[in-house]
Amino acid sequence: MNAPSQPQERQWFSPGLERLGAAHAAVALEQVPVFNEYQPMGDWHVDVEKSTFRQGDITVRMAPLGTFGTDGSWLWAWANEYMHPPGSPRLAPALALRDIGERHGIPELVTPRLELSEFTDPRFAAERLSLTAMGALDARGYGGVTVDTGARFYMIMNDPDIPTAEFDAVTLPRMIMQVLEVFPHDHRATATGYLNRHGFRVGHSPEGGIVAERPDCTVQVEFDGQSRISDISIQPLPRRSEGSASA
């Protein structure tokens, strides 16, 4: 008699969510340390009614995203009517994320409760979900805090006073490769999403790579036969002097 098979643990979300994460994670991961520097670690307090998060001496505006339970479940804020009554203004960002899920057919964004306990690392799955939301909603940061019940309350930071990360050509290759460790399934979406968000005009090379330009530099991204990034090169463009004129 054969032994019953054990349920196989998951590592990845649906293709739609993985693509969404890939397209936005580079900008989100670049922004995270900027937010952390603006609001460093310290004693914290969440005021759900006022939609604020205080940590140390800094208070920022936030919006609830979801709750990661001790049983490994994830409950979206818009589905948690006990904590967030329908119609609460603070739900607007979470509902906007649900709208993205409806438009693009992403099941995780429209399903009220997700069983992240099915994943190899449920906590990491919750972090990837939050990072995707932060990027897709163009938020200034995200955070998770453990409440008295042991569950973690996740939120995005939508305070305009939080600075935004600036483009840095020196760190671009490292940033892209760092993101591919978290969202590895769509290298082209990662590069294109990052370059678009930093004001590049993105096109394609005859070899199938990416050529992106903006006034200060040109970026070229090459791919191998498996659509994985094989090379990233940055070429600074010379600045035109203020007095120069074309003939």
C-alpha positions in Angstrom: 0.0 0.0 0.0 1.4 3.4 -1.0 1.8 6.0 1.6 -0.4 9.1 1.1 1.3 11.9 -0.7 2.1 15.0 1.2 0.7 18.3 -0.1 3.3 20.1 -2.1 4.3 23.5 -0.7 4.0 26.5 -3.0 6.7 29.1 -3.6 5.2 31.4 -6.2 2.0 33.3 -6.8 -0.1 33.2 -10.0 1.6 34.3 -13.2 -0.4 37.5 -13.1 0.8 38.5 -9.7 4.3 37.5 -10.4 4.3 39.7 -13.5 2.8 42.6 -11.5 5.5 42.2 -8.8 8.3 42.0 -11.4 7.1 45.2 -13.1 7.0 47.2 -9.8 9.4 45.6 -7.3 12.6 47.4 -8.5 11.2 50.9 -7.7 9.6 49.6 -4.5 12.8 48.0 -3.2 14.7 51.2 -4.2 12.2 53.2 -2.2 12.2 51.1 1.0 15.5 52.3 2.4 14.5 55.9 1.7 11.4 55.4 3.8 13.3 53.6 6.5 15.8 56.5 6.8 12.9 59.0 7.0 11.2 57.0 9.7 13.8 54.9 11.5 13.1 52.1 14.0 11.5 52.9 17.3 8.4 52.5 19.5 5.4 52.5 17.2 1.7 53.2 17.3 -1.0 52.7 14.7 -4.1 54.8 14.7 -6.4 53.0 12.3 -9.2 55.6 12.5 -6.9 58.5 11.7 -4.9 56.4 9.2 -1.5 57.3 10.8 1.5 55.3 11.8 3.9 56.7 14.4 7.4 55.2 14.8 9.9 57.0 17.1 9.2 60.7 16.6 7.9 60.5 13.1 4.2 60.1 12.2 3.2 59.4 8.6 -0.1 58.8 6.8 -0.8 55.2 6.0 -3.5 53.0 4.5 -4.3 49.5 5.7 -3.4 46.7 3.3 -4.1 43.4 5.0 -3.5 41.2 8.0 -1.2 38.1 8.1 -2.6 35.8 10.8 -0.8 33.4 13.1 -2.4 30.5 11.0 -0.6 31.7 7.9 -3.7 33.3 6.3 -3.9 36.7 4.7 -7.0 38.8 4.9 -7.3 41.9 2.7 -8.3 45.1 4.5 -11.3 45.5 2.3 -12.6 42.1 3.4 -12.1 42.8 7.1 -15.4 44.5 7.8 -14.9 44.2 11.6 -11.8 46.4 11.5 -12.6 48.5 8.4 -16.3 49.1 7.8 -17.3 49.2 4.1 -17.1 52.8 2.8 -14.2 53.8 5.1 -12.0 56.3 3.2 -8.9 54.5 4.4 -9.8 51.5 2.2 -9.4 53.5 -1.1 -5.8 52.2 -1.8 -6.7 48.6 -1.0 -9.8 48.8 -3.2 -7.7 50.3 -6.0 -5.4 47.3 -5.8 -8.5 45.0 -6.0 -9.5 47.0 -9.1 -6.1 46.2 -10.6 -6.7 42.5 -9.9 -10.1 42.7 -11.6 -8.8 44.4 -14.7 -5.8 42.0 -15.1 -7.3 38.8 -13.9 -5.0 38.4 -10.8 -6.8 36.1 -8.4 -4.8 36.9 -5.3 -5.9 40.6 -5.5 -9.7 39.8 -5.6 -9.8 36.8 -3.2 -10.7 38.1 0.3 -8.6 35.5 2.2 -5.4 33.8 1.0 -3.9 30.7 2.6 -0.3 31.7 2.7 0.3 28.7 4.9 0.5 26.7 1.7 3.7 28.5 0.8 7.2 27.3 1.7 7.8 30.5 3.6 4.4 32.1 4.5 5.9 35.2 6.0 8.1 35.8 2.9 4.9 35.4 0.8 3.2 38.1 2.8 6.2 40.4 2.3 6.2 39.8 -1.4 2.5 40.5 -1.6 3.0 43.8 0.3 6.0 44.8 -1.8 3.9 44.3 -5.0 1.1 46.4 -3.5 3.5 49.2 -2.6 4.9 49.3 -6.1 1.6 49.0 -8.0 0.0 51.8 -5.8 3.1 54.0 -6.1 3.3 54.2 -2.3 6.2 55.8 -0.4 6.8 52.7 1.7 5.2 49.7 3.5 5.4 48.2 6.9 4.2 45.3 9.1 3.8 45.4 12.8 2.9 42.5 15.2 -0.2 43.2 17.3 -1.3 41.7 20.6 -3.0 38.7 18.9 0.3 37.7 17.2 -1.0 38.6 13.8 0.8 41.1 11.6 -0.9 44.3 10.4 0.4 45.4 7.0 0.0 48.9 5.6 1.3 51.1 2.8 2.7 54.6 3.5 1.0 57.2 1.3 2.4 60.3 3.0 3.6 62.9 0.4 6.2 64.2 2.9 8.2 60.9 2.6 11.0 61.6 0.1 11.2 59.5 -3.1 14.3 57.6 -4.3 16.2 59.3 -7.1 17.7 57.5 -10.0 21.3 56.4 -9.6 23.0 55.0 -12.7 25.8 53.5 -10.5 23.4 51.3 -8.5 21.0 50.4 -11.4 22.6 47.0 -12.3 22.7 45.9 -8.6 19.2 47.1 -8.0 17.8 45.1 -11.0 19.7 41.9 -10.0 18.6 42.3 -6.4 14.9 42.4 -7.5 15.4 39.3 -9.7 16.1 37.3 -6.5 12.6 38.2 -5.2 10.7 38.3 -8.5 12.6 36.1 -10.9 10.0 35.1 -13.5 9.9 38.2 -15.9 13.2 39.9 -16.3 11.9 42.1 -19.1 9.0 43.4 -17.1 11.5 44.2 -14.2 13.8 46.2 -16.4 11.0 48.0 -18.4 9.0 48.9 -15.3 12.0 50.3 -13.5 13.2 52.4 -16.5 9.7 53.7 -17.2 9.2 54.9 -13.7 12.5 56.9 -13.9 11.5 58.8 -17.0 13.3 56.8 -19.7 12.0 56.4 -23.2 12.1 52.7 -23.6 12.6 51.0 -27.0 14.0 47.7 -28.4 17.3 46.9 -30.0 17.5 44.8 -33.2 18.8 41.9 -31.1 15.7 41.9 -28.9 17.2 43.8 -26.0 16.1 47.1 -24.4 17.4 50.5 -25.3 16.3 53.3 -22.9 17.2 56.9 -23.1 16.7 60.0 -21.0 18.7 63.3 -21.2 21.5 62.2 -18.9 22.2 58.6 -20.0 21.4 55.6 -22.2 20.8 52.2 -20.7 21.0 48.9 -22.7 19.7 45.6 -21.4 20.5 42.4 -23.1 18.7 39.0 -22.7 19.8 35.4 -23.2 17.8 32.7 -25.0 15.7 32.1 -21.9 14.7 35.8 -21.7 17.0 36.3 -18.7 19.0 39.5 -18.3 22.6 38.8 -19.5 24.1 42.3 -19.5 23.2 45.8 -18.4 25.3 48.8 -19.6 24.9 52.5 -18.9 26.4 55.2 -21.1 26.3 58.8 -19.7 25.4 61.5 -22.3 27.4 64.6 -22.4 25.8 67.7 -21.1 25.2 70.5 -23.6 26.6 73.9 -22.5 24.0 76.6 -22.0 25.5 78.7 -24.7 25.8 76.1 -27.4 23.6 76.2 -30.4 23.1 73.9 -33.4 24.0 75.1 -36.8 
